[in-house]
Amino acid sequence: MKKLVVIFILLIAPSAISQTDIFDSTVAAGIKQIYDIKFPEAEKTFRGLIADYPNKPQGRFFLAMVDWWKILLDPDNESYDDIFYQKLEDVIFQCDQILRSRPNDVNALFFKGGAIGFRGRLHAFRESWLKAADDGREALPIVEYAAKLDPNDVDVQLGFGIYDYYAAVIPEQYPLMKPLMIFFPPGDKQKGINELKNVALNGKYAKYEARYFLMTLYFYFENNPIKAGEYANMLTEDFPDNPIFERWSGRIAAKKGDYFKASKIFSDVLLKADKNYNGYNSPAAIRESVYYIGYQYKNLNQLDSAIIYFKECANLSRQIDVKENSGFLNNSYLYLGMIYDLLGKREKAIEYYKKTLQLKDYNNSRSLAENYLKSPYKN
């Protein structure tokens, strides 16, 4: 009898394990396809998961994440917004259906909270702050309950980390948001960073997203490009052909003052744009690339080359800057004026200083242009 039991266990155990392993490995493969910007493959993967595992919310959630990354690649294009919102509603609906019969289903709670959270992220992206705040207020207790049910679920800490960090930072950075924050629990910046670090190292589904958040918060709010660069390196090592991660690496290198490295990275971005890699040939990606390459040519005193790149940056900026002028346009005009001064072409220099004065000020661009109109720029 004992032998029969052992044989039975050996026969059923592999199939039981393989079902879980197959599901988890398929989700992991699909997530990597998203970050690799292989959207058709990712959509196929997650539609297959929906068909094979109709009662699990992961398939629908990550199918929505494909559209989220389409939005990130081209933020000025709002044509994916409605599709994204609808897919998130599908996730929320499915999770609610599960929770009606199993109110303590951690997966359903986690992905419902995640869907509401991403809805809020897009609202914030579109500067609909009240809607974003309302989504944050709705998502937080759902994720808290999931964490209470399963304290060992590391991925849940992504939501906590984002909330704890930004609830502390936003009132400091954006005083107009302070009145909204009185309806929320107080944040804790260091606690948020620690939670995000734990997810970045140990998360199952959310580790890449945690690394992305850490990279951006160290860059924007902590003014620590070295730490930002650590997470950028992790992301680009795993996803070398993700244009957002690669551009962040170039941006961070420039903030550290390593314009040689920044120029090298952005030259690679342009090369991939020429080869029509997914996401690389957007006007925003090309504009940023030509700007930093032009800046390095200026540093090297290769002024004719710098002029070509700054003019291209200015041309692209005039196409992209619909609501207001960008720093790319200000600096391109200002640097063109300075370069023409160095070349002894004073009339051309004055032309670009005057163009700079017609724009909204960016990092003292107007006062610098006024000074160089009075006295030619000298190296």
Residue, then its C-alpha position, 0 to 999 in steps of 0.5 A: m500500500k505504501k508503495l502505491v501511495v509513493i507511486f501516486i504522489l510521484l505521478i501527480a506531483p510533477s503535473a501539479i507543480s508544472q501547472t503553477d510553474i507554467f502559469d508563472s513562467t508564462v506571466a514572467a515571459g509576457i512581462k519581459q515582452i512588454y519591457d522588451i517593447k515586443f507588444p504583439e508577442a506580449e498581447k498574444t501571450f496574455r490573450g493566451l493566458i486569459a483563454d487558458y486561465p479565465n479565472k485569474p486576473q493576471g492575463r487581463f491586467f498585463l494585457a492592459m500594461v501593453d497599452w500603458w507602455k504604448i502611452l509611455l513611448d508616445p506621451d503626447n498621443e492620447s489615442y490609447d487612453d480610452i483603450f487603456y481605461q477600458k482594459l483596466e475596467d475589465v480587470i476591476f470587473q473580473c476582480d469584483q466577480i472573484l471577490r463576491s465569492r472569495p472576498n479574501d482572494v489576495n490576487a483579486l485584491f492586489f490586481k484590483g488595487g493595481a488597476i485602480g492605481f494605474r488608472g490614477r497614474l494616467h490621470a496624473f499623467r494627464e494632469s487630472w489631479l483630482k481624479a488621480a487623488d481619488d483613485g489613490r484614495e480608493a486603491l490604498p485600502i484595497v492593497e492594505y487589505a491584501a497585505k494584511l491577508d498575505p504579509n509575505d507578498v512582496d509585490v504589494q509593497l510597490g503600492f505602499g512604496i509609491y504612496d509612502y514616498y510621494a505622499a511625503v514628497i508631493p506636498e514639499q515639491y508642489p505646494l498647490m497639492k497640499p490641500l488635497m493631501i489632508f484627506f490622506p494618511p501622511g507619507d514617509k519618504q525613507k520608508g517608501i524607498n525601503e519598500l520599493k527597494n525590497v520589491a526591486l530586489n525580490g518582487k515577483y511581478a513588480k520588480y522592474e516597475a519598482r526599479y523604474f520608480l527608484m530610478t526616476l525618484y533618485f533623479y528628480f527628487e533626491n538629486n542623486p544621479i549615481k543611485a539613479g544610474e544603478y537602477a538604470n543599469m539594472l534595467t538596461e542590462d535586462f532590456p537593452d532595446n527599451p528606448i525609455f530605459e536607454r534614454w534614461s541612462g543617457r539623461i542620467a549620464a548627462k546629469k552626472g556631467d559625463y557628456f561623452k557617455a551620454s552622447k554615446i548612448f544617444s548615438d545608439v538611440l539614433l542608430k536604432a531609430d534608423k533601423n526602425y527599432n520599436g519606440y526609438n523613432s518617435p520625435a521626442a526620442i530623436r529630439e533628446s538624442v540630437y540635443y545631447i549629441g550636439y551638446q557634446y560637439k559643443n564641448l569638443n569645440q566641433l562647432d559646425s557639427a554642433i550647429i547641425y544637431f542643435k538646429e535639428c533639435a530646434n526643428l523637432s521642438r517646434q513640431i512637438d511643443v504644442k502647449e508651451n516651449s520646452g527647455f530643448l528649444n530654449n537651449s538650442y536657440l541659446y547655444l546656437g547664438m553662443i556658437y555663432d558668436l564663437l565663429g565670429k558670425r555676430e548677426k546670426a548670433i543676435e538672430y538666435y538670442k532674439k529668438t530665445l527672448q521670444l520664448k518662455d524663460y527656462n533656467n535663466s535663458r532670457s537673462l543670458a540671451e539679454n547679456y549676450l546681446k549686449s556683449p558677444y559670448k566668449n568661451 
